[in-house]
Every structure is written in C-alpha cells, then in structure tokens.
Amino acid sequence: MSKTKDITQELPPIPNKRFFPISQAAELCGVKPHVLRYWEMEFPRLKPDKRNGGRRYYKQQHIELIRRIRELLYQKGYTIAGAKQQLKNGAEMISEPDVVETVAAQAEEVLSQVEPQSLKPVLSQIITDLEFLLNAAEA
C-alpha cells in the first residue's frame, strides 16, 4: 500500500466559521501546513491574518482559494507559474461579497479598539474606504 495521499480525495465541507487556524485550513484543503506557508510566498492573494506571535488565521475565501490552487497543481498538473497564470486569467477576481466581507471585518476590528468619542473619524475613514472600493470596482 502506498503511503502517498490520494490527491483526488473528497475534501470535507467548509464549516461556517470566520477564521481557521493553519492546522484546520490544511486539513480542510488536503495539504500539509508547510505547503500552505510555501503557497503564501508564491500566491500573493493568499495572505491569512496573522495574530498572537505570527499565528495564521485563514478566512473562508482563503480556504476556497487554497482548494483552487490545490486543484490546479495536483489534479490538473499545472506548475506554480501555470497556476498563477490560471488564477490571474480566470474569474478569480475579488467578488463584491468578498469586498464587503473584508471591509466589514476590518470595520469590526477597528471599532472593537475604539473609544466611543473617537468613532466619528473612524466612521469617516470607513466611508472613504468603501467609496474607494466601489469606485475601483466600477473601473
């Protein structure tokens, strides 16, 4: 019996959570944690949040991107450069729900650290950021 993992295995469903530690992300995507760390260097869009001394926390969109990278590399046989090109050429652009989720998460994090009297400038900055994102999406 071979010790190599079956790369065509069925991946488990992605739980409805906001963040996944690297060990869980690796398990959900059928790869080892060191592979995820390597892919972070190769694929610029794969940038998990880092907290608590550099611990990585992946979002659902990261898990979906990792699964897509895994499919391109392991099942379709692309090289890293080929996979990068496929992701660049394909419909892999950030969708509106991703933008909204990202901005909402950033706003939530900022607001959790703000004193009530300083909310006005923070809200103003959020509005500015949202307007920038909407203008960029229309361009």
C-alpha positions, 0 to 999 in steps of 0.5 A, a space after each residue: 500500500 502506498 503511503 502517498 495521499 490520494 490527491 483526488 480525495 473528497 475534501 470535507 465541507 467548509 464549516 461556517 466559521 470566520 477564521 481557521 487556524 493553519 492546522 484546520 485550513 490544511 486539513 480542510 484543503 488536503 495539504 500539509 501546513 508547510 505547503 500552505 506557508 510555501 503557497 503564501 510566498 508564491 500566491 500573493 492573494 493568499 495572505 491569512 491574518 496573522 495574530 498572537 506571535 505570527 499565528 495564521 488565521 485563514 478566512 473562508 475565501 482563503 480556504 476556497 482559494 487554497 482548494 483552487 490552487 490545490 486543484 490546479 497543481 495536483 489534479 490538473 498538473 499545472 506548475 506554480 507559474 501555470 497556476 498563477 497564470 490560471 488564477 490571474 486569467 480566470 474569474 478569480 477576481 475579488 467578488 463584491 461579497 468578498 469586498 464587503 466581507 473584508 471591509 466589514 471585518 476590518 470595520 469590526 476590528 477597528 471599532 472593537 479598539 475604539 473609544 466611543 468619542 473617537 468613532 466619528 473619524 473612524 466612521 469617516 475613514 470607513 466611508 472613504 474606504 468603501 467609496 474607494 472600493 466601489 469606485 475601483 470596482 466600477 473601473 
